[in-house]
Amino acid sequence: MGTCCVKHGCDHVFFIGFLGAGKSTLARNLGRLFHRRYVDTDRLVERRAGRSVTQLFHERGEDAFRALETEALRGLKRDRSLLVSCGGGIIETPANIELMRAMGTCVYLELDIDDSLRQICRADTRPDFRSPEHAARLLEHRRPLYEQAADITVDIRGTSFEDVLYRVAELLLERGLL
C-alpha cells in the first residue's frame, strides 16, 4: 500500500457524508461515551493554515483547501484509534479515499437533501453551500463517491440523532471498532 499504514497499524473510524449529516457531533459523542479521541479534519486544516475553512476557500480556493485536507489526513498515520469527522467534500480527492481506507474504516452517514438543508443552520460557515439547488446537485455528484469510500453505510434519513448514535455505536462495537 505504498506509504499508507496497514489497517492493523491505524484503526481509525472516519465519518463521511454530506453537509448536515452530524458527523462532528457523532464523533464527539462517541468519543465521550467510549473514551476515544476524536478529531475533525476541517479543524485540523484550520489549525495548519491559521485561518477558517471559509477564509481558505475565499483566499486560496478549493484546490488549496483540498491539498491541506490531504496533508491533514496523512498526519493521522502517527495516531491510533481516532474517531475522525471528515469534511463533506473529503471524498472529492481520490487519494483521500485511499488514505482513509488504508488507515481504518469509513462510515457513511447517508441522508437526503431535505435532511441536509434542515441541519444547515449557518450557511455562512459552509463554503460549499451556495443555494439549496446547488446543494442538491452537489449531493448527487458526491453520493457515488461516498458509496465508493464506505465500509459501512448508515441510513440516517428521518432518524433522531440519538437513534443514529446508538445504531452507529452498535455497528462499531459488533466489528470491534470501539
Residue pairs with C-beta under 8 A, 6 or more apart in sequence:
1 102
4 77
4 98
4 99
4 102
4 103
5 77
5 102
5 103
6 102
7 102
7 103
7 104
9 77
9 80
10 76
10 77
10 79
10 80
10 102
10 103
10 104
11 80
11 81
11 104
11 105
11 177
12 76
12 79
12 80
12 81
12 82
12 83
12 84
12 100
12 103
12 104
12 105
13 82
13 83
13 84
13 104
13 105
13 107
13 172
13 177
13 178
14 84
14 86
14 100
14 103
14 104
14 105
14 106
14 107
15 21
15 23
15 26
15 27
15 83
15 84
15 85
15 86
15 107
15 109
16 23
16 86
16 90
16 91
16 100
16 106
16 107
16 108
16 109
16 146
16 149
16 150
17 23
17 88
17 108
17 109
17 110
17 111
17 146
17 156
18 88
18 111
18 116
18 138
18 139
18 142
18 146
19 88
19 116
19 119
19 120
19 126
19 128
19 129
19 135
20 111
20 115
20 116
20 117
20 118
20 119
20 120
21 88
21 109
21 111
21 115
21 116
21 119
21 156
22 109
22 119
22 156
22 161
22 164
23 85
23 86
23 109
24 40
24 85
25 161
26 85
26 109
26 161
26 164
26 165
26 168
27 38
27 39
27 40
27 83
27 84
27 85
28 38
28 85
29 165
30 36
30 38
30 83
30 165
30 168
30 169
30 172
30 178
31 37
31 38
31 83
33 169
34 169
34 178
36 81
36 82
36 83
36 178
37 79
37 81
37 82
37 83
38 82
38 83
38 84
38 85
39 76
39 82
39 83
39 84
39 85
40 84
40 85
41 69
41 72
41 73
41 84
41 85
41 86
41 87
41 90
42 53
42 85
42 87
44 72
44 75
45 53
45 56
45 65
45 68
45 69
45 72
45 87
46 52
46 53
46 56
48 68
48 71
48 72
49 56
49 68
51 59
52 125
53 65
53 87
53 125
53 127
54 124
54 125
54 126
54 127
56 64
56 65
56 68
56 127
57 65
57 127
57 128
58 127
62 89
62 128
66 89
66 92
66 93
69 87
69 90
69 93
69 96
70 93
70 95
70 96
70 99
73 90
73 96
73 99
73 100
73 103
74 99
76 82
76 84
76 103
77 103
84 100
84 104
86 100
88 128
88 142
89 128
89 142
90 96
90 100
91 97
91 142
91 145
91 146
91 148
91 149
92 142
92 145
97 106
97 145
97 148
97 149
100 106
100 149
101 149
101 151
105 151
105 152
105 172
105 175
105 177
106 149
106 150
106 151
106 152
107 150
107 151
107 152
107 153
107 154
107 168
107 171
107 172
108 146
108 147
108 149
108 150
108 152
108 153
108 154
109 154
109 156
109 164
110 146
110 153
110 154
110 155
110 156
110 157
111 156
111 157
112 157
113 132
113 135
113 136
113 139
115 156
115 157
115 158
116 135
116 139
117 132
117 135
120 126
120 129
120 135
123 129
128 138
129 135
147 153
152 171
152 175
154 164
154 167
154 168
154 171
156 164
159 167
169 178
172 178
